Amino acid sequence: MKFYCCLILLITCFSCTAQHKKFDIQKTYSVEEVLQDINYTEKYLLKFHPDPYRYISKDSLHAFIEAIKLKIIKPLNEMQVRFYLKQIVAKIGCGHTDVAASKAYVKTVEKLSRPILPLNTFLLNNKKMIVINNLSNDSTIKAGDEIISIDGHPLDTVLKTLFSVFTTDGYNETYKKGGIKYEWFKYYYSFCYGFKPLYTVKLKNNTGAVYTCKLNAISSLKDTLILPKKDSIIYIQKIKTCRYSVIDYTKPIAVIGINAFSGRHWKRFFRRTFKDIKDKHIENVVIDLRDNGGGQINDGINFLSYLIHKRFKASFDRKANLLVFNPKLKMNFGTRITPLLFTFFMPEKIKNGRLKHYFFGIPKHRNAFKGNVFVLINGKSFSMSCIAATYLKYKANATVIGEETGGNIAGSNAIINGTLYMPHTHVRIFVPFYHIYHDLNVENNGHGLMPDYSTFYTKEDVLEAMDLDMRKVKELIK
């Protein structure tokens, strides 16, 4: 009996200790602690980042950071600190560099019910935001109604604030636009303006009448997204990240959709896909890279080797130093030794104090495709997705349809990442280690790949799940 009593007592004590140590997301940090985290960010982010001053000068960035520090006049919680750190990081124009919550914060909020705006939305090209799903109990709001303001903040002000914390390559905005569509807008809104139990939203309906609703928040644990149904597709072959189908049109069209450049059975998927296209004598192939955030560069080069018929390369470099072994830049053992492995096993040279390596693409002649290539892109076509689209345009004479890619047309920062941990809040900043250069004669104007044919979706197109990009392909094939 005494044994069981002692056991219960130990369990109770352990439980109380665990509850006592539970992370408080509302914990505040003093002004001095916040400023120290900001100073740490400026010092080490700029020290470790491979290309921090491509889109902003050192003096301009420092002046911006000093202006941010003047705003820190009271203690802040972690989310508020992240808001300012994300604004700083966004200024360097690198979509692979971003700020994340501390591990303790992430673990706590995974099962935490937070009050969010009960609307899913879509931002049109003309910067008008329409409602896709009304998740509230107020039946006044209909799909397609336009949001004018939230809690007294005009939509253009809200977008400016949200975009200020969204990292992207260069001066691009389509990546930001794509990043806040559907369910994501309400989370970015609450991140910037706070989670609230009640939201006041001003809207405009289809007749042009303006009305205001006070909406009770819904729980983040009960959030849902309902998208308009699209026509069902029969896939000839499909893996987790890729799918292949053939559309019977005036001429057969092979459609290869790639969600990410990674996954199991990657090489087998493309070997079988391009063999099937060759066996069926299909002359038109569509590569759908919309909403593809990137992936592994070696998988991307394997894919491109079926469509580019001359040897090609992608180069990447970093400063020739030992920063990767600096203990302040956290990474796992495999990532930490990767630069050393590159040195031993990949072609390299030192130029202008930077150590440069190369990936080479060798054409796959057996099942190579030599017909017409169409590439579909949007703002969420990023990283390896942008590289693939750009190489297809300039090396495979592809026709590109959609909107500007989120990834930069001339190169970006990627390959491997390290993590900086802030000394007080333990907020994390992900820092890429290499800069990638495209093997193309294109000017870096701070933007992504522009399409040959731009598509502009109306709210009716969005609500009816119209695919204007594929419609354009069919027009061109006629």
Order of alpha helices (4+ residues) and beta strands (2+ residues): alpha-beta-alpha-alpha-beta-alpha-beta-alpha-beta-beta-beta-beta-beta-alpha-alpha-alpha-beta-beta-beta-beta-beta-beta-alpha-beta-alpha-beta-alpha-beta-beta-beta-alpha-beta-beta-beta-beta-alpha-alpha
